[in-house]
Amino acid sequence: MIPTEFDIAVVGSTPLAMLLAGLLAGQHRRRVIHVGEKQSGLRLPRGFDLSSGALTRPETWALLEHTTPETLRTISKAAGRESWSRANPLFLSEEPAGVEALAHIRHVAQDFGHEVEPVPLSRLRGGQQGWTLRDVAVLHRPALQAGLAGWVAAQGVTYLEASQTHVSLDGDGGGTLWSDEWQARATHLVLADDEAILGNVPPAELASFAVLRPRATLLLRALPQLAAPLVLQLDRDMVVVQTPGGGVSAVGDGGVDELAPALRHVTGPQAGWVQVGQARYHAVAAPDGAPLLGRINPTAPTVIAGLGTTGAFLAPALARWLARAPRPHEQDWIEARSPGRTMPDSTVAEFGALPLETVL
């Protein structure tokens, strides 16, 4: 029997959403209901989870220094050590703004004690410039999901399949959840990924603080070894992953027709370049490229968007914030990224090589 009253409803299907639900219930003793979807191994990825990324703000690197070890301890306990690994991603750009951002990110990473290695130009193509960041944690979603699902349940979270659950906004920051057989109420509604936000925030309200960013995923047949098995290409906000078997997945800005040429420039014009899968969708983003964390007004649900590759690794801080027990530096970081901030004069703007399009 599903209880009728909850403190928090977390809607979303990403590792971040699952971690938030489990941490809020287990560590912060909230009554939590989680609405999500079990991710099929056949579905093309819409994102990758790394403990770093194309981050220009020193305060974000500082926050990750504290939250990454917490996240990895939780994930190792919940899903086992095989659910994550270490990698040395290659950061690339060839457009002037991206090359400038690369230099800035490299200096920030080094300031925080991260090891950065130059990449010989002989390994790059055309006007590409790049460097390698060592010892970045990478989550393996297929291995992670089953372990996280069991852990979330063990924390006392009630889980509901999104396809069988209706969600409505109650106009006070909470929400009502129901099906044909039951109904429940959550005092605080948290929309923790793009699909949850797009499915539950009215378009006119969403347009008041966010834009939609066209994104795509491409899947390629196995290719010979790339310059690195994990590549972050700044010009398309693209992440390219090559599996040990040689298969390549890429997620980045723009449509398929725009992403494919950019991916070819990363992989090279290899004879075996065959596209075997693709997907198009939109990401919820802020005009300044920084995350969106919080409510647009006191009666709206909480939205969590725009965290890029690092969302899961910020889960401990976000859970404390949602439980109203953040550490001071966490509170400052999150409040500065409120959806209600002034975008033209943003003090938290991040690098974004592509213009964002409002397509609502």
C-alpha positions in Angstrom: 0.0 0.0 0.0 1.4 3.4 -1.0 1.4 6.0 1.8 -0.6 9.1 1.2 1.8 11.7 2.6 5.5 12.4 1.7 7.9 15.1 2.6 9.6 15.1 -0.8 8.9 13.7 -4.3 11.9 13.4 -6.5 11.0 13.0 -10.2 13.8 11.9 -12.5 15.6 8.9 -13.9 19.3 9.8 -13.8 21.8 8.7 -11.2 21.5 12.1 -9.7 17.8 11.7 -9.1 18.3 8.2 -7.5 21.1 9.5 -5.3 19.0 12.4 -4.1 16.1 10.2 -3.2 18.3 7.7 -1.3 20.3 10.4 0.5 17.2 12.4 1.5 15.5 9.2 3.0 18.6 7.5 4.5 20.8 10.4 5.8 18.2 13.1 6.2 15.2 11.0 7.4 12.7 12.4 5.0 9.7 10.5 3.7 10.6 10.3 0.0 8.8 9.1 -3.1 10.8 8.7 -6.3 9.1 8.8 -9.7 11.4 7.5 -12.5 12.0 5.0 -15.2 14.3 2.0 -15.3 16.8 2.8 -18.0 16.9 0.1 -20.7 20.3 -0.9 -21.9 19.0 -0.4 -25.4 18.3 3.2 -24.9 21.0 5.6 -26.3 22.6 7.6 -23.5 21.7 11.3 -23.0 24.6 12.0 -20.7 27.7 10.7 -19.0 28.6 11.1 -15.4 32.1 12.4 -14.6 33.6 14.0 -11.5 34.9 16.9 -13.7 34.0 18.7 -16.9 34.4 21.9 -18.8 34.0 24.0 -15.6 35.3 27.5 -15.6 34.2 28.5 -12.1 36.7 27.8 -9.3 33.9 27.6 -6.7 32.5 24.6 -8.6 35.9 22.8 -8.5 36.1 23.6 -4.8 32.6 22.1 -4.2 33.4 18.9 -6.2 36.6 18.5 -4.1 34.3 17.8 -1.1 31.3 16.1 -2.7 33.1 13.6 -5.1 34.5 11.4 -2.3 31.1 11.4 -0.6 29.4 10.3 -3.8 32.0 7.6 -4.5 31.6 6.1 -1.0 27.9 6.0 -1.4 28.0 4.4 -4.9 30.6 1.9 -3.9 28.5 0.8 -1.0 25.3 0.8 -3.0 26.4 -0.7 -6.3 29.9 -2.0 -5.9 33.3 -0.9 -7.0 32.6 -2.1 -10.6 30.0 0.6 -11.0 32.7 3.3 -11.5 36.3 3.6 -12.6 39.0 6.2 -13.2 39.8 7.8 -16.6 42.0 10.4 -18.1 39.7 12.5 -20.3 41.1 14.4 -23.3 39.8 18.0 -23.4 39.7 19.4 -27.0 38.7 22.6 -28.8 39.6 24.3 -32.1 37.4 27.4 -32.1 39.0 30.6 -30.5 36.5 30.9 -27.6 36.9 27.2 -26.8 40.7 27.3 -27.0 40.7 30.3 -24.6 38.3 28.4 -22.2 40.7 25.4 -22.4 43.5 27.5 -21.1 41.4 28.9 -18.3 40.1 25.5 -17.2 43.6 24.0 -17.3 44.9 26.6 -14.9 41.9 26.2 -12.6 42.3 22.5 -12.5 46.0 22.8 -11.7 45.2 25.3 -8.9 43.2 22.6 -7.3 46.0 20.1 -7.5 44.8 18.1 -10.5 47.4 16.7 -12.8 47.1 18.0 -16.3 49.2 16.7 -19.2 49.8 18.4 -22.6 48.8 16.5 -25.7 51.3 16.7 -28.6 49.9 18.4 -31.7 50.8 15.4 -33.7 48.0 13.5 -32.0 45.4 16.2 -32.8 43.8 17.3 -36.1 43.7 20.6 -37.9 43.6 23.5 -35.4 42.7 21.4 -32.4 44.3 22.1 -29.1 44.0 19.9 -26.0 45.2 18.5 -22.8 44.5 15.5 -20.6 43.1 15.6 -17.1 44.2 12.7 -15.0 42.3 10.6 -12.5 38.7 11.6 -13.2 35.9 9.3 -11.8 33.4 7.9 -14.3 30.2 6.2 -13.5 29.0 3.2 -15.5 25.3 3.6 -15.7 24.3 0.1 -16.8 26.2 -1.5 -13.8 25.1 1.3 -11.5 21.4 1.3 -11.9 20.5 -2.0 -10.4 22.7 -1.5 -7.4 21.3 2.0 -6.8 17.7 0.8 -7.2 18.3 -1.7 -4.4 20.0 0.8 -2.2 17.3 3.4 -2.7 14.7 0.9 -1.7 16.7 -0.1 1.4 16.7 3.6 2.5 12.9 3.4 2.6 12.1 5.3 -0.6 8.8 4.5 -2.3 9.4 4.0 -6.0 6.9 4.6 -8.8 7.2 4.0 -12.5 6.8 7.3 -14.4 4.8 5.7 -17.1 2.2 4.7 -14.6 2.2 7.8 -12.5 0.6 11.2 -13.0 2.1 14.3 -11.4 0.4 17.6 -10.9 1.7 20.9 -9.4 -0.3 22.0 -6.4 0.7 25.7 -6.5 2.5 25.7 -3.2 5.8 24.0 -4.1 4.4 20.6 -3.6 2.7 18.1 -5.9 0.0 15.4 -6.1 0.9 12.0 -7.6 -1.8 9.5 -8.7 -2.8 6.6 -10.8 -6.2 4.9 -11.2 -5.7 3.0 -7.9 -4.1 5.5 -5.5 -3.2 9.1 -4.8 -0.4 10.7 -2.7 0.7 14.1 -1.8 4.3 15.5 -1.4 5.0 18.7 0.4 8.0 19.4 -1.8 8.2 18.5 -5.5 11.7 18.2 -7.0 12.1 17.9 -10.8 15.6 16.4 -11.0 16.2 16.0 -14.8 15.3 17.5 -18.1 12.5 15.1 -18.9 10.9 15.7 -15.5 11.0 19.5 -16.0 9.7 19.5 -19.6 6.9 17.1 -18.6 5.7 19.1 -15.6 6.5 22.8 -15.9 4.1 24.8 -18.2 5.9 26.1 -21.3 5.2 29.8 -20.5 6.6 29.4 -17.0 9.6 27.5 -18.3 10.3 30.3 -20.8 10.5 32.8 -18.0 13.8 31.4 -16.8 15.2 28.8 -19.2 15.9 28.0 -22.8 15.8 24.7 -24.6 19.1 23.5 -25.9 19.0 21.1 -28.9 21.0 18.0 -28.2 21.7 14.7 -29.9 23.3 11.3 -29.3 25.2 9.3 -32.0 26.2 5.6 -31.8 28.9 4.3 -34.1 30.1 0.8 -34.9 33.5 -0.2 -33.5 36.4 1.9 -34.6 40.2 1.6 -34.1 41.5 3.1 -30.9 40.8 6.9 -30.7 43.3 9.4 -29.2 41.6 8.8 -25.9 38.6 6.6 -24.8 37.0 9.6 -23.2 37.0 13.0 -24.9 35.3 16.3 -23.9 35.1 18.6 -27.0 34.2 22.1 -25.8 33.0 23.5 -29.1 29.9 21.3 -29.2 29.8 20.6 -25.4 30.3 17.0 -26.6 31.4 13.9 -24.7 32.7 11.0 -26.7 33.1 7.6 -25.1 34.8 4.5 -26.7 34.1 1.2 -25.1 36.8 -1.5 -24.8 35.2 -3.2 -27.8 35.7 -0.1 -29.9 32.1 1.1 -30.1 31.7 4.9 -29.9 28.9 7.0 -28.2 28.7 10.8 -28.4 26.4 13.3 -26.8 26.5 16.9 -27.7 24.9 20.2 -28.8 22.9 20.6 -32.0 21.0 18.2 -34.2 22.4 15.0 -35.7 23.5 16.7 -38.9 25.5 19.2 -36.8 27.0 16.7 -34.4 28.1 14.1 -36.9 30.8 16.4 -38.6 32.1 17.4 -35.2 32.3 13.8 -34.1 34.1 12.9 -37.4 36.7 15.5 -36.5 37.3 13.7 -33.1 37.4 10.2 -34.6 39.1 11.1 -37.9 37.9 10.1 -41.3 38.2 6.4 -40.6 37.0 3.9 -43.2 34.9 2.0 -40.7 32.9 5.1 -39.7 29.3 3.7 -39.6 26.5 5.3 -37.7 24.2 2.7 -36.1 22.0 4.8 -33.8 20.9 8.4 -33.2 18.5 10.3 -30.9 17.3 13.9 -30.7 16.0 15.8 -27.7 16.4 19.0 -25.7 18.1 20.0 -22.5 16.8 22.6 -20.2 19.5 25.3 -19.8 20.0 28.8 -18.4 20.9 31.6 -20.8 24.2 32.1 -19.0 25.2 28.4 -19.3 25.3 27.8 -15.5 23.1 25.4 -13.6 19.5 26.1 -12.6 18.9 25.1 -9.0 15.8 26.1 -7.0 12.3 27.7 -7.5 11.4 30.5 -9.9 8.9 31.6 -7.2 7.7 30.4 -3.8 4.8 28.4 -5.2 6.8 26.6 -8.0 8.5 23.2 -7.8 12.2 22.9 -7.3 14.1 22.4 -10.6 17.6 20.9 -11.0 19.1 21.3 -14.4 22.2 22.3 -16.3 24.7 20.4 -14.2 26.3 18.8 -17.2 28.6 15.8 -16.5 29.0 16.5 -12.8 25.4 16.3 -11.5 25.7 12.9 -9.7 28.9 14.0 -8.0 27.1 17.1 -6.5 24.3 14.9 -5.0 25.5 15.1 -1.4 25.4 18.9 -1.4 22.1 19.1 -3.2 20.6 16.6 -0.8 21.7 18.7 2.2 20.2 21.8 0.6 16.9 20.1 -0.1 16.8 18.9 3.5 17.5 22.5 4.6 20.8 21.5 6.2 23.4 22.8 3.7 26.9 23.7 4.6 27.5 27.5 4.2 29.7 27.2 1.1 27.1 24.9 -0.5 24.3 27.2 0.3 26.2 30.1 -1.3 27.0 28.1 -4.4 23.4 26.9 -4.9 21.7 30.2 -4.2 23.9 32.0 -6.8 22.5 29.6 -9.4 18.8 30.2 -8.6 16.5 30.3 -11.6 15.5 33.8 -10.5 19.0 35.3 -10.9 19.6 38.2 -13.3 20.9 36.6 -16.4 22.4 39.6 -18.4 24.7 40.4 -15.5 25.2 36.8 -14.3 28.2 36.3 -11.9 28.1 32.5 -12.4 28.1 32.3 -16.2 29.8 29.3 -17.7 31.5 28.7 -21.0 29.1 27.8 -23.8 30.4 27.8 -27.4 27.0 27.5 -29.0 24.2 30.0 -28.8 21.2 28.7 -27.0 17.9 28.7 -28.8 14.5 29.4 -27.3 12.3 26.9 -29.0 9.3 26.9 -26.7 
